[in-house]
């Protein structure tokens, strides 16, 4: 196997939407970085069974509604 071609495997901290924290090993970022989750199993409707809207952090839903909001199949 070739040397020095694989990414480093280290520990990072993960912070869930409710503030709980845990440590995991990954190749993302560098040792000790923190990953802040926007959506996790405790808040996502697919896991919770609720019909709550997801936070539109990147604005895709807003852009879609602005562009296609006037279209309707009802007459």
PDB file of N, CA, C, O and CB in Angstrom:
ATOM      1  N   UNK A   1       0.840  -1.163   0.000  1.00  0.00           N
ATOM      2  CA  UNK A   1       0.000   0.000   0.000  1.00  0.00           C
ATOM      3  C   UNK A   1       0.898   1.244   0.000  1.00  0.00           C
ATOM      4  O   UNK A   1       1.927   1.275   0.675  1.00  0.00           O
ATOM      5  CB  UNK A   1      -0.962  -0.012   1.217  1.00  0.00           C
ATOM      6  N   UNK A   2       0.497   2.263  -0.763  1.00  0.00           N
ATOM      7  CA  UNK A   2       1.275   3.499  -0.830  1.00  0.00           C
ATOM      8  C   UNK A   2       1.174   4.271   0.476  1.00  0.00           C
ATOM      9  O   UNK A   2       0.133   4.274   1.133  1.00  0.00           O
ATOM     10  CB  UNK A   2       0.801   4.372  -1.998  1.00  0.00           C
ATOM     11  N   UNK A   3       2.255   4.915   0.836  1.00  0.00           N
ATOM     12  CA  UNK A   3       2.280   5.716   2.053  1.00  0.00           C
ATOM     13  C   UNK A   3       1.834   7.143   1.750  1.00  0.00           C
ATOM     14  O   UNK A   3       2.006   7.637   0.635  1.00  0.00           O
ATOM     15  CB  UNK A   3       3.688   5.710   2.679  1.00  0.00           C
ATOM     16  N   UNK A   4       1.261   7.798   2.757  1.00  0.00           N
ATOM     17  CA  UNK A   4       0.889   9.225   2.710  1.00  0.00           C
ATOM     18  C   UNK A   4      -0.134   9.580   1.636  1.00  0.00           C
ATOM     19  O   UNK A   4      -0.132  10.713   1.154  1.00  0.00           O
ATOM     20  CB  UNK A   4       2.114  10.049   2.491  1.00  0.00           C
ATOM     21  N   UNK A   5      -1.008   8.651   1.244  1.00  0.00           N
ATOM     22  CA  UNK A   5      -2.061   8.998   0.286  1.00  0.00           C
ATOM     23  C   UNK A   5      -3.440   8.991   0.931  1.00  0.00           C
ATOM     24  O   UNK A   5      -4.410   9.450   0.328  1.00  0.00           O
ATOM     25  CB  UNK A   5      -2.039   8.033  -0.891  1.00  0.00           C
ATOM     26  N   UNK A   6      -3.534   8.477   2.142  1.00  0.00           N
ATOM     27  CA  UNK A   6      -4.820   8.387   2.823  1.00  0.00           C
ATOM     28  C   UNK A   6      -5.027   9.595   3.732  1.00  0.00           C
ATOM     29  O   UNK A   6      -4.072  10.084   4.334  1.00  0.00           O
ATOM     30  CB  UNK A   6      -4.911   7.084   3.635  1.00  0.00           C
ATOM     31  N   UNK A   7      -6.281  10.089   3.840  1.00  0.00           N
ATOM     32  CA  UNK A   7      -6.543  11.207   4.742  1.00  0.00           C
ATOM     33  C   UNK A   7      -6.373  10.780   6.195  1.00  0.00           C
ATOM     34  O   UNK A   7      -6.484   9.600   6.525  1.00  0.00           O
ATOM     35  CB  UNK A   7      -7.955  11.762   4.514  1.00  0.00           C
ATOM     36  N   UNK A   8      -6.104  11.749   7.053  1.00  0.00           N
ATOM     37  CA  UNK A   8      -5.946  11.434   8.474  1.00  0.00           C
ATOM     38  C   UNK A   8      -7.298  11.096   9.086  1.00  0.00           C
ATOM     39  O   UNK A   8      -8.322  11.666   8.709  1.00  0.00           O
ATOM     40  CB  UNK A   8      -5.291  12.613   9.229  1.00  0.00           C
ATOM     41  N   UNK A   9      -7.291  10.186  10.012  1.00  0.00           N
ATOM     42  CA  UNK A   9      -8.498   9.723  10.702  1.00  0.00           C
ATOM     43  C   UNK A   9      -8.360  10.172  12.147  1.00  0.00           C
ATOM     44  O   UNK A   9      -7.466   9.709  12.855  1.00  0.00           O
ATOM     45  CB  UNK A   9      -8.689   8.147  10.591  1.00  0.00           C
ATOM     46  N   UNK A  10      -9.240  11.074  12.595  1.00  0.00           N
ATOM     47  CA  UNK A  10      -9.091  11.700  13.900  1.00  0.00           C
ATOM     48  C   UNK A  10     -10.453  11.936  14.548  1.00  0.00           C
ATOM     49  O   UNK A  10     -11.491  11.641  13.957  1.00  0.00           O
ATOM     50  CB  UNK A  10      -8.327  13.020  13.772  1.00  0.00           C
ATOM     51  N   UNK A  11     -10.439  12.473  15.775  1.00  0.00           N
ATOM     52  CA  UNK A  11     -11.679  12.722  16.505  1.00  0.00           C
ATOM     53  C   UNK A  11     -12.150  14.166  16.298  1.00  0.00           C
ATOM     54  O   UNK A  11     -11.347  15.099  16.273  1.00  0.00           O
ATOM     55  CB  UNK A  11     -11.485  12.434  18.007  1.00  0.00           C
ATOM     56  N   UNK A  12     -13.490  14.326  16.149  1.00  0.00           N
ATOM     57  CA  UNK A  12     -14.117  15.641  16.116  1.00  0.00           C
ATOM     58  C   UNK A  12     -15.298  15.631  17.073  1.00  0.00           C
ATOM     59  O   UNK A  12     -15.752  14.568  17.496  1.00  0.00           O
ATOM     60  CB  UNK A  12     -14.568  16.021  14.671  1.00  0.00           C
ATOM     61  N   UNK A  13     -15.789  16.801  17.412  1.00  0.00           N
ATOM     62  CA  UNK A  13     -16.961  16.937  18.269  1.00  0.00           C
ATOM     63  C   UNK A  13     -18.173  17.235  17.398  1.00  0.00           C
ATOM     64  O   UNK A  13     -18.083  18.032  16.464  1.00  0.00           O
ATOM     65  CB  UNK A  13     -16.754  18.053  19.333  1.00  0.00           C
ATOM     66  N   UNK A  14     -19.294  16.610  17.691  1.00  0.00           N
ATOM     67  CA  UNK A  14     -20.542  16.832  16.966  1.00  0.00           C
ATOM     68  C   UNK A  14     -21.554  17.414  17.944  1.00  0.00           C
ATOM     69  O   UNK A  14     -21.755  16.885  19.038  1.00  0.00           O
ATOM     70  CB  UNK A  14     -21.077  15.504  16.317  1.00  0.00           C
ATOM     71  N   UNK A  15     -22.205  18.542  17.525  1.00  0.00           N
ATOM     72  CA  UNK A  15     -23.217  19.177  18.361  1.00  0.00           C
ATOM     73  C   UNK A  15     -24.561  19.047  17.651  1.00  0.00           C
ATOM     74  O   UNK A  15     -24.736  19.545  16.539  1.00  0.00           O
ATOM     75  CB  UNK A  15     -22.866  20.681  18.646  1.00  0.00           C
ATOM     76  N   UNK A  16     -25.512  18.370  18.306  1.00  0.00           N
ATOM     77  CA  UNK A  16     -26.841  18.162  17.743  1.00  0.00           C
ATOM     78  C   UNK A  16     -27.663  19.448  17.868  1.00  0.00           C
ATOM     79  O   UNK A  16     -27.228  20.402  18.514  1.00  0.00           O
ATOM     80  CB  UNK A  16     -27.559  16.980  18.451  1.00  0.00           C
ATOM     81  N   UNK A  17     -28.855  19.476  17.250  1.00  0.00           N
ATOM     82  CA  UNK A  17     -29.685  20.676  17.267  1.00  0.00           C
ATOM     83  C   UNK A  17     -30.180  21.032  18.660  1.00  0.00           C
ATOM     84  O   UNK A  17     -30.445  22.202  18.933  1.00  0.00           O
ATOM     85  CB  UNK A  17     -30.861  20.496  16.350  1.00  0.00           C
ATOM     86  N   UNK A  18     -30.309  20.054  19.546  1.00  0.00           N
ATOM     87  CA  UNK A  18     -30.771  20.344  20.910  1.00  0.00           C
ATOM     88  C   UNK A  18     -29.626  20.663  21.865  1.00  0.00           C
ATOM     89  O   UNK A  18     -29.856  20.872  23.056  1.00  0.00           O
ATOM     90  CB  UNK A  18     -31.562  19.170  21.447  1.00  0.00           C
ATOM     91  N   UNK A  19     -28.401  20.701  21.358  1.00  0.00           N
ATOM     92  CA  UNK A  19     -27.247  21.062  22.182  1.00  0.00           C
ATOM     93  C   UNK A  19     -26.456  19.902  22.726  1.00  0.00           C
ATOM     94  O   UNK A  19     -25.378  20.103  23.285  1.00  0.00           O
ATOM     95  CB  UNK A  19     -27.691  21.881  23.303  1.00  0.00           C
ATOM     96  N   UNK A  20     -26.964  18.677  22.578  1.00  0.00           N
ATOM     97  CA  UNK A  20     -26.197  17.529  23.060  1.00  0.00           C
ATOM     98  C   UNK A  20     -24.955  17.348  22.197  1.00  0.00           C
ATOM     99  O   UNK A  20     -24.953  17.661  21.007  1.00  0.00           O
ATOM    100  CB  UNK A  20     -27.061  16.240  23.050  1.00  0.00           C
ATOM    101  N   UNK A  21     -23.909  16.840  22.820  1.00  0.00           N
ATOM    102  CA  UNK A  21     -22.623  16.707  22.133  1.00  0.00           C
ATOM    103  C   UNK A  21     -22.124  15.273  22.227  1.00  0.00           C
ATOM    104  O   UNK A  21     -22.412  14.563  23.190  1.00  0.00           O
ATOM    105  CB  UNK A  21     -21.581  17.677  22.729  1.00  0.00           C
ATOM    106  N   UNK A  22     -21.371  14.859  21.210  1.00  0.00           N
ATOM    107  CA  UNK A  22     -20.676  13.587  21.269  1.00  0.00           C
ATOM    108  C   UNK A  22     -19.428  13.671  20.411  1.00  0.00           C
ATOM    109  O   UNK A  22     -19.281  14.586  19.601  1.00  0.00           O
ATOM    110  CB  UNK A  22     -21.589  12.429  20.807  1.00  0.00           C
ATOM    111  N   UNK A  23     -18.543  12.725  20.589  1.00  0.00           N
ATOM    112  CA  UNK A  23     -17.283  12.680  19.850  1.00  0.00           C
ATOM    113  C   UNK A  23     -17.324  11.492  18.907  1.00  0.00           C
ATOM    114  O   UNK A  23     -17.807  10.416  19.262  1.00  0.00           O
ATOM    115  CB  UNK A  23     -16.059  12.587  20.813  1.00  0.00           C
ATOM    116  N   UNK A  24     -16.811  11.697  17.699  1.00  0.00           N
ATOM    117  CA  UNK A  24     -16.744  10.615  16.720  1.00  0.00           C
ATOM    118  C   UNK A  24     -15.430  10.714  15.961  1.00  0.00           C
ATOM    119  O   UNK A  24     -14.738  11.731  16.019  1.00  0.00           O
ATOM    120  CB  UNK A  24     -17.952  10.665  15.742  1.00  0.00           C
ATOM    121  N   UNK A  25     -15.102   9.657  15.258  1.00  0.00           N
ATOM    122  CA  UNK A  25     -13.878   9.651  14.448  1.00  0.00           C
ATOM    123  C   UNK A  25     -14.260   9.824  12.988  1.00  0.00           C
ATOM    124  O   UNK A  25     -15.241   9.244  12.522  1.00  0.00           O
ATOM    125  CB  UNK A  25     -13.063   8.333  14.656  1.00  0.00           C
ATOM    126  N   UNK A  26     -13.476  10.630  12.261  1.00  0.00           N
ATOM    127  CA  UNK A  26     -13.785  10.937  10.876  1.00  0.00           C
ATOM    128  C   UNK A  26     -12.542  11.416  10.144  1.00  0.00           C
ATOM    129  O   UNK A  26     -11.491  11.613  10.755  1.00  0.00           O
ATOM    130  CB  UNK A  26     -14.888  11.987  10.794  1.00  0.00           C
ATOM    131  N   UNK A  27     -12.662  11.604   8.834  1.00  0.00           N
ATOM    132  CA  UNK A  27     -11.602  12.219   8.045  1.00  0.00           C
ATOM    133  C   UNK A  27     -11.925  13.681   7.755  1.00  0.00           C
ATOM    134  O   UNK A  27     -11.126  14.370   7.121  1.00  0.00           O
ATOM    135  CB  UNK A  27     -11.395  11.449   6.735  1.00  0.00           C
ATOM    136  N   UNK A  28     -13.101  14.176   8.212  1.00  0.00           N
ATOM    137  CA  UNK A  28     -13.511  15.547   7.986  1.00  0.00           C
ATOM    138  C   UNK A  28     -12.704  16.518   8.842  1.00  0.00           C
ATOM    139  O   UNK A  28     -12.446  16.237  10.013  1.00  0.00           O
ATOM    140  CB  UNK A  28     -14.992  15.702   8.272  1.00  0.00           C
ATOM    141  N   UNK A  29     -12.309  17.636   8.285  1.00  0.00           N
ATOM    142  CA  UNK A  29     -11.648  18.685   9.044  1.00  0.00           C
ATOM    143  C   UNK A  29     -10.337  18.235   9.653  1.00  0.00           C
ATOM    144  O   UNK A  29      -9.588  17.450   9.072  1.00  0.00           O
ATOM    145  CB  UNK A  29     -12.553  19.179  10.119  1.00  0.00           C
ATOM    146  N   UNK A  30     -10.080  18.763  10.858  1.00  0.00           N
ATOM    147  CA  UNK A  30      -8.859  18.382  11.555  1.00  0.00           C
ATOM    148  C   UNK A  30      -9.188  18.025  13.004  1.00  0.00           C
ATOM    149  O   UNK A  30     -10.306  18.256  13.466  1.00  0.00           O
ATOM    150  CB  UNK A  30      -7.811  19.523  11.496  1.00  0.00           C
ATOM    151  N   UNK A  31      -8.247  17.480  13.693  1.00  0.00           N
ATOM    152  CA  UNK A  31      -8.423  17.034  15.072  1.00  0.00           C
ATOM    153  C   UNK A  31      -9.024  18.138  15.938  1.00  0.00           C
ATOM    154  O   UNK A  31      -8.522  19.262  15.962  1.00  0.00           O
ATOM    155  CB  UNK A  31      -7.085  16.577  15.656  1.00  0.00           C
ATOM    156  N   UNK A  32     -10.115  17.803  16.655  1.00  0.00           N
ATOM    157  CA  UNK A  32     -10.731  18.744  17.580  1.00  0.00           C
ATOM    158  C   UNK A  32     -11.752  19.690  16.974  1.00  0.00           C
ATOM    159  O   UNK A  32     -12.351  20.474  17.710  1.00  0.00           O
ATOM    160  CB  UNK A  32      -9.688  19.534  18.212  1.00  0.00           C
ATOM    161  N   UNK A  33     -11.982  19.654  15.656  1.00  0.00           N
ATOM    162  CA  UNK A  33     -12.997  20.515  15.034  1.00  0.00           C
ATOM    163  C   UNK A  33     -14.378  20.179  15.580  1.00  0.00           C
ATOM    164  O   UNK A  33     -14.589  19.103  16.140  1.00  0.00           O
ATOM    165  CB  UNK A  33     -12.979  20.363  13.494  1.00  0.00           C
ATOM    166  N   UNK A  34     -15.328  21.119  15.412  1.00  0.00           N
ATOM    167  CA  UNK A  34     -16.697  20.909  15.853  1.00  0.00           C
ATOM    168  C   UNK A  34     -17.629  20.952  14.652  1.00  0.00           C
ATOM    169  O   UNK A  34     -17.563  21.881  13.847  1.00  0.00           O
ATOM    170  CB  UNK A  34     -17.106  21.964  16.901  1.00  0.00           C
ATOM    171  N   UNK A  35     -18.490  19.959  14.528  1.00  0.00           N
ATOM    172  CA  UNK A  35     -19.506  19.892  13.481  1.00  0.00           C
ATOM    173  C   UNK A  35     -20.842  20.243  14.108  1.00  0.00           C
ATOM    174  O   UNK A  35     -21.342  19.504  14.957  1.00  0.00           O
ATOM    175  CB  UNK A  35     -19.550  18.478  12.807  1.00  0.00           C
ATOM    176  N   UNK A  36     -21.429  21.368  13.699  1.00  0.00           N
ATOM    177  CA  UNK A  36     -22.719  21.834  14.217  1.00  0.00           C
ATOM    178  C   UNK A  36     -23.800  21.366  13.246  1.00  0.00           C
ATOM    179  O   UNK A  36     -23.808  21.788  12.089  1.00  0.00           O
ATOM    180  CB  UNK A  36     -22.744  23.407  14.391  1.00  0.00           C
ATOM    181  N   UNK A  37     -24.710  20.504  13.694  1.00  0.00           N
ATOM    182  CA  UNK A  37     -25.747  19.958  12.830  1.00  0.00           C
ATOM    183  C   UNK A  37     -26.945  20.899  12.744  1.00  0.00           C
ATOM    184  O   UNK A  37     -27.367  21.455  13.758  1.00  0.00           O
ATOM    185  CB  UNK A  37     -26.189  18.588  13.337  1.00  0.00           C
ATOM    186  N   UNK A  38     -27.499  21.085  11.538  1.00  0.00           N
ATOM    187  CA  UNK A  38     -28.732  21.845  11.332  1.00  0.00           C
ATOM    188  C   UNK A  38     -29.937  20.919  11.427  1.00  0.00           C
ATOM    189  O   UNK A  38     -31.001  21.321  11.898  1.00  0.00           O
ATOM    190  CB  UNK A  38     -28.712  22.563   9.964  1.00  0.00           C
ATOM    191  N   UNK A  39     -29.769  19.683  10.981  1.00  0.00           N
ATOM    192  CA  UNK A  39     -30.839  18.687  10.988  1.00  0.00           C
ATOM    193  C   UNK A  39     -30.256  17.392  11.541  1.00  0.00           C
ATOM    194  O   UNK A  39     -29.168  16.973  11.146  1.00  0.00           O
ATOM    195  CB  UNK A  39     -31.447  18.475   9.547  1.00  0.00           C
ATOM    196  N   UNK A  40     -30.977  16.771  12.445  1.00  0.00           N
ATOM    197  CA  UNK A  40     -30.534  15.493  12.995  1.00  0.00           C
ATOM    198  C   UNK A  40     -31.757  14.618  13.275  1.00  0.00           C
ATOM    199  O   UNK A  40     -32.883  15.090  13.120  1.00  0.00           O
ATOM    200  CB  UNK A  40     -29.694  15.705  14.293  1.00  0.00           C
ATOM    201  N   UNK A  41     -31.576  13.377  13.677  1.00  0.00           N
ATOM    202  CA  UNK A  41     -32.717  12.486  13.914  1.00  0.00           C
ATOM    203  C   UNK A  41     -33.700  12.986  14.968  1.00  0.00           C
ATOM    204  O   UNK A  41     -34.847  12.540  14.989  1.00  0.00           O
ATOM    205  CB  UNK A  41     -32.217  11.144  14.322  1.00  0.00           C
ATOM    206  N   UNK A  42     -33.282  13.895  15.837  1.00  0.00           N
ATOM    207  CA  UNK A  42     -34.187  14.412  16.865  1.00  0.00           C
ATOM    208  C   UNK A  42     -35.093  15.515  16.332  1.00  0.00           C
ATOM    209  O   UNK A  42     -36.112  15.820  16.952  1.00  0.00           O
ATOM    210  CB  UNK A  42     -33.391  14.932  18.046  1.00  0.00           C
ATOM    211  N   UNK A  43     -34.743  16.126  15.189  1.00  0.00           N
ATOM    212  CA  UNK A  43     -35.534  17.247  14.683  1.00  0.00           C
ATOM    213  C   UNK A  43     -36.090  17.026  13.282  1.00  0.00           C
ATOM    214  O   UNK A  43     -36.960  17.785  12.855  1.00  0.00           O
ATOM    215  CB  UNK A  43     -34.702  18.486  14.687  1.00  0.00           C
ATOM    216  N   UNK A  44     -35.630  16.030  12.559  1.00  0.00           N
ATOM    217  CA  UNK A  44     -36.063  15.815  11.171  1.00  0.00           C
ATOM    218  C   UNK A  44     -37.406  15.080  11.140  1.00  0.00           C
ATOM    219  O   UNK A  44     -37.570  14.065  11.816  1.00  0.00           O
ATOM    220  CB  UNK A  44     -34.994  15.013  10.382  1.00  0.00           C
ATOM    221  N   UNK A  45     -38.378  15.594  10.350  1.00  0.00           N
ATOM    222  CA  UNK A  45     -39.704  14.965  10.289  1.00  0.00           C
ATOM    223  C   UNK A  45     -39.690  13.498   9.870  1.00  0.00           C
ATOM    224  O   UNK A  45     -40.589  12.750  10.253  1.00  0.00           O
ATOM    225  CB  UNK A  45     -40.567  15.725   9.341  1.00  0.00           C
ATOM    226  N   UNK A  46     -38.706  13.069   9.102  1.00  0.00           N
ATOM    227  CA  UNK A  46     -38.642  11.674   8.688  1.00  0.00           C
ATOM    228  C   UNK A  46     -38.476  10.745   9.888  1.00  0.00           C
ATOM    229  O   UNK A  46     -38.949   9.609   9.857  1.00  0.00           O
ATOM    230  CB  UNK A  46     -37.494  11.468   7.703  1.00  0.00           C
ATOM    231  N   UNK A  47     -37.817  11.210  10.933  1.00  0.00           N
ATOM    232  CA  UNK A  47     -37.614  10.389  12.124  1.00  0.00           C
ATOM    233  C   UNK A  47     -38.632  10.695  13.215  1.00  0.00           C
ATOM    234  O   UNK A  47     -39.002   9.804  13.979  1.00  0.00           O
ATOM    235  CB  UNK A  47     -36.214  10.594  12.661  1.00  0.00           C
ATOM    236  N   UNK A  48     -39.089  11.944  13.297  1.00  0.00           N
ATOM    237  CA  UNK A  48     -39.985  12.326  14.389  1.00  0.00           C
ATOM    238  C   UNK A  48     -41.442  12.068  14.065  1.00  0.00           C
ATOM    239  O   UNK A  48     -42.261  11.929  14.973  1.00  0.00           O
ATOM    240  CB  UNK A  48     -39.798  13.780  14.726  1.00  0.00           C
ATOM    241  N   UNK A  49     -41.786  11.999  12.767  1.00  0.00           N
ATOM    242  CA  UNK A  49     -43.162  11.759  12.371  1.00  0.00           C
ATOM    243  C   UNK A  49     -44.024  13.004  12.399  1.00  0.00           C
ATOM    244  O   UNK A  49     -45.235  12.913  12.201  1.00  0.00           O
ATOM    245  CB  UNK A  49     -43.760  10.728  13.248  1.00  0.00           C
ATOM    246  N   UNK A  50     -43.439  14.155  12.639  1.00  0.00           N
ATOM    247  CA  UNK A  50     -44.199  15.402  12.651  1.00  0.00           C
ATOM    248  C   UNK A  50     -44.170  16.051  11.279  1.00  0.00           C
ATOM    249  O   UNK A  50     -43.355  15.696  10.427  1.00  0.00           O
ATOM    250  CB  UNK A  50     -43.645  16.367  13.708  1.00  0.00           C
ATOM    251  N   UNK A  51     -45.051  16.987  11.079  1.00  0.00           N
ATOM    252  CA  UNK A  51     -45.075  17.682   9.794  1.00  0.00           C
ATOM    253  C   UNK A  51     -44.450  19.065   9.907  1.00  0.00           C
ATOM    254  O   UNK A  51     -44.759  19.951   9.109  1.00  0.00           O
ATOM    255  CB  UNK A  51     -46.508  17.794   9.274  1.00  0.00           C
ATOM    256  N   UNK A  52     -43.572  19.261  10.891  1.00  0.00           N
ATOM    257  CA  UNK A  52     -42.916  20.554  11.076  1.00  0.00           C
ATOM    258  C   UNK A  52     -42.042  20.869   9.867  1.00  0.00           C
ATOM    259  O   UNK A  52     -41.426  19.980   9.279  1.00  0.00           O
ATOM    260  CB  UNK A  52     -42.072  20.562  12.372  1.00  0.00           C
ATOM    261  N   UNK A  53     -41.999  22.149   9.510  1.00  0.00           N
ATOM    262  CA  UNK A  53     -41.168  22.562   8.383  1.00  0.00           C
ATOM    263  C   UNK A  53     -39.704  22.555   8.791  1.00  0.00           C
ATOM    264  O   UNK A  53     -39.360  22.858   9.934  1.00  0.00           O
ATOM    265  CB  UNK A  53     -41.582  23.960   7.879  1.00  0.00           C
ATOM    266  N   UNK A  54     -38.857  22.209   7.849  1.00  0.00           N
ATOM    267  CA  UNK A  54     -37.422  22.232   8.096  1.00  0.00           C
ATOM    268  C   UNK A  54     -36.929  23.671   8.025  1.00  0.00           C
ATOM    269  O   UNK A  54     -37.507  24.498   7.320  1.00  0.00           O
ATOM    270  CB  UNK A  54     -36.666  21.336   7.078  1.00  0.00           C
ATOM    271  N   UNK A  55     -35.858  23.967   8.759  1.00  0.00           N
ATOM    272  CA  UNK A  55     -35.256  25.287   8.669  1.00  0.00           C
ATOM    273  C   UNK A  55     -34.659  25.452   7.273  1.00  0.00           C
ATOM    274  O   UNK A  55     -33.918  24.592   6.796  1.00  0.00           O
ATOM    275  CB  UNK A  55     -34.172  25.489   9.774  1.00  0.00           C
ATOM    276  N   UNK A  56     -34.988  26.551   6.637  1.00  0.00           N
ATOM    277  CA  UNK A  56     -34.512  26.813   5.279  1.00  0.00           C
ATOM    278  C   UNK A  56     -33.219  27.615   5.364  1.00  0.00           C
ATOM    279  O   UNK A  56     -33.204  28.813   5.083  1.00  0.00           O
ATOM    280  CB  UNK A  56     -35.588  27.574   4.436  1.00  0.00           C
ATOM    281  N   UNK A  57     -32.122  26.941   5.759  1.00  0.00           N
ATOM    282  CA  UNK A  57     -30.875  27.649   6.018  1.00  0.00           C
ATOM    283  C   UNK A  57     -30.238  28.191   4.749  1.00  0.00           C
ATOM    284  O   UNK A  57     -29.588  29.235   4.795  1.00  0.00           O
ATOM    285  CB  UNK A  57     -29.906  26.739   6.721  1.00  0.00           C
ATOM    286  N   UNK A  58     -30.401  27.520   3.627  1.00  0.00           N
ATOM    287  CA  UNK A  58     -29.766  27.980   2.395  1.00  0.00           C
ATOM    288  C   UNK A  58     -30.713  28.775   1.513  1.00  0.00           C
ATOM    289  O   UNK A  58     -30.269  29.345   0.517  1.00  0.00           O
ATOM    290  CB  UNK A  58     -29.226  26.806   1.624  1.00  0.00           C
ATOM    291  N   UNK A  59     -32.004  28.837   1.837  1.00  0.00           N
ATOM    292  CA  UNK A  59     -32.945  29.638   1.066  1.00  0.00           C
ATOM    293  C   UNK A  59     -33.531  28.941  -0.142  1.00  0.00           C
ATOM    294  O   UNK A  59     -34.188  29.598  -0.949  1.00  0.00           O
ATOM    295  CB  UNK A  59     -32.287  30.868   0.625  1.00  0.00           C
ATOM    296  N   UNK A  60     -33.328  27.634  -0.311  1.00  0.00           N
ATOM    297  CA  UNK A  60     -33.845  26.945  -1.496  1.00  0.00           C
ATOM    298  C   UNK A  60     -35.367  26.973  -1.535  1.00  0.00           C
ATOM    299  O   UNK A  60     -35.949  27.164  -2.603  1.00  0.00           O
ATOM    300  CB  UNK A  60     -33.352  25.500  -1.529  1.00  0.00           C
ATOM    301  N   UNK A  61     -36.019  26.787  -0.398  1.00  0.00           N
ATOM    302  CA  UNK A  61     -37.484  26.778  -0.379  1.00  0.00           C
ATOM    303  C   UNK A  61     -38.013  28.158  -0.747  1.00  0.00           C
ATOM    304  O   UNK A  61     -38.976  28.278  -1.505  1.00  0.00           O
ATOM    305  CB  UNK A  61     -38.017  26.347   1.013  1.00  0.00           C
ATOM    306  N   UNK A  62     -37.388  29.187  -0.215  1.00  0.00           N
ATOM    307  CA  UNK A  62     -37.803  30.555  -0.529  1.00  0.00           C
ATOM    308  C   UNK A  62     -37.633  30.849  -2.012  1.00  0.00           C
ATOM    309  O   UNK A  62     -38.513  31.441  -2.636  1.00  0.00           O
ATOM    310  CB  UNK A  62     -37.002  31.562   0.301  1.00  0.00           C
ATOM    311  N   UNK A  63     -36.495  30.433  -2.581  1.00  0.00           N
ATOM    312  CA  UNK A  63     -36.257  30.656  -4.008  1.00  0.00           C
ATOM    313  C   UNK A  63     -37.293  29.914  -4.851  1.00  0.00           C
ATOM    314  O   UNK A  63     -37.811  30.459  -5.825  1.00  0.00           O
ATOM    315  CB  UNK A  63     -34.834  30.205  -4.394  1.00  0.00           C
ATOM    316  N   UNK A  64     -37.593  28.675  -4.474  1.00  0.00           N
ATOM    317  CA  UNK A  64     -38.561  27.890  -5.222  1.00  0.00           C
ATOM    318  C   UNK A  64     -39.935  28.550  -5.172  1.00  0.00           C
ATOM    319  O   UNK A  64     -40.591  28.697  -6.204  1.00  0.00           O
ATOM    320  CB  UNK A  64     -38.633  26.461  -4.673  1.00  0.00           C
ATOM    321  N   UNK A  65     -40.372  28.946  -3.983  1.00  0.00           N
ATOM    322  CA  UNK A  65     -41.684  29.586  -3.846  1.00  0.00           C
ATOM    323  C   UNK A  65     -41.751  30.907  -4.593  1.00  0.00           C
ATOM    324  O   UNK A  65     -42.790  31.239  -5.162  1.00  0.00           O
ATOM    325  CB  UNK A  65     -42.009  29.811  -2.379  1.00  0.00           C
ATOM    326  N   UNK A  66     -40.672  31.660  -4.602  1.00  0.00           N
ATOM    327  CA  UNK A  66     -40.631  32.932  -5.319  1.00  0.00           C
ATOM    328  C   UNK A  66     -40.747  32.698  -6.826  1.00  0.00           C
ATOM    329  O   UNK A  66     -41.421  33.452  -7.528  1.00  0.00           O
ATOM    330  CB  UNK A  66     -39.330  33.697  -4.992  1.00  0.00           C
ATOM    331  N   UNK A  67     -40.088  31.654  -7.312  1.00  0.00           N
ATOM    332  CA  UNK A  67     -40.055  31.388  -8.748  1.00  0.00           C
ATOM    333  C   UNK A  67     -41.335  30.703  -9.244  1.00  0.00           C
ATOM    334  O   UNK A  67     -41.843  31.036 -10.315  1.00  0.00           O
ATOM    335  CB  UNK A  67     -38.848  30.527  -9.083  1.00  0.00           C
ATOM    336  N   UNK A  68     -41.853  29.751  -8.467  1.00  0.00           N
ATOM    337  CA  UNK A  68     -42.983  28.957  -8.928  1.00  0.00           C
ATOM    338  C   UNK A  68     -44.242  29.128  -8.081  1.00  0.00           C
ATOM    339  O   UNK A  68     -45.185  28.351  -8.230  1.00  0.00           O
ATOM    340  CB  UNK A  68     -42.598  27.518  -8.952  1.00  0.00           C
ATOM    341  N   UNK A  69     -44.280  30.110  -7.211  1.00  0.00           N
ATOM    342  CA  UNK A  69     -45.405  30.309  -6.311  1.00  0.00           C
ATOM    343  C   UNK A  69     -46.723  30.626  -7.015  1.00  0.00           C
ATOM    344  O   UNK A  69     -47.793  30.322  -6.488  1.00  0.00           O
ATOM    345  CB  UNK A  69     -45.084  31.404  -5.365  1.00  0.00           C
ATOM    346  N   UNK A  70     -46.656  31.237  -8.208  1.00  0.00           N
ATOM    347  CA  UNK A  70     -47.865  31.610  -8.937  1.00  0.00           C
ATOM    348  C   UNK A  70     -48.518  30.465  -9.682  1.00  0.00           C
ATOM    349  O   UNK A  70     -49.674  30.575 -10.089  1.00  0.00           O
ATOM    350  CB  UNK A  70     -47.550  32.688  -9.898  1.00  0.00           C
ATOM    351  N   UNK A  71     -47.801  29.368  -9.868  1.00  0.00           N
ATOM    352  CA  UNK A  71     -48.361  28.234 -10.592  1.00  0.00           C
ATOM    353  C   UNK A  71     -49.311  27.452  -9.716  1.00  0.00           C
ATOM    354  O   UNK A  71     -49.042  27.228  -8.536  1.00  0.00           O
ATOM    355  CB  UNK A  71     -47.256  27.327 -11.104  1.00  0.00           C
ATOM    356  N   UNK A  72     -50.425  27.034 -10.297  1.00  0.00           N
ATOM    357  CA  UNK A  72     -51.405  26.258  -9.549  1.00  0.00           C
ATOM    358  C   UNK A  72     -52.142  25.340 -10.514  1.00  0.00           C
ATOM    359  O   UNK A  72     -52.429  25.726 -11.647  1.00  0.00           O
ATOM    360  CB  UNK A  72     -52.399  27.185  -8.793  1.00  0.00           C
ATOM    361  N   UNK A  73     -52.446  24.139 -10.072  1.00  0.00           N
ATOM    362  CA  UNK A  73     -53.179  23.197 -10.928  1.00  0.00           C
ATOM    363  C   UNK A  73     -54.692  23.424 -10.813  1.00  0.00           C
ATOM    364  O   UNK A  73     -55.456  22.953 -11.656  1.00  0.00           O
ATOM    365  CB  UNK A  73     -52.827  21.734 -10.550  1.00  0.00           C
ATOM    366  N   UNK A  74     -55.118  24.136  -9.783  1.00  0.00           N
ATOM    367  CA  UNK A  74     -56.558  24.417  -9.596  1.00  0.00           C
ATOM    368  C   UNK A  74     -56.972  25.573 -10.498  1.00  0.00           C
ATOM    369  O   UNK A  74     -56.201  26.506 -10.724  1.00  0.00           O
ATOM    370  CB  UNK A  74     -56.878  24.752  -8.099  1.00  0.00           C
ATOM    371  N   UNK A  75     -58.222  25.500 -11.019  1.00  0.00           N
ATOM    372  CA  UNK A  75     -58.701  26.563 -11.905  1.00  0.00           C
ATOM    373  C   UNK A  75     -59.732  27.414 -11.256  1.00  0.00           C
ATOM    374  O   UNK A  75     -60.235  28.354 -11.873  1.00  0.00           O
ATOM    375  CB  UNK A  75     -59.257  25.994 -13.161  1.00  0.00           C
TER     376      UNK A  75
END
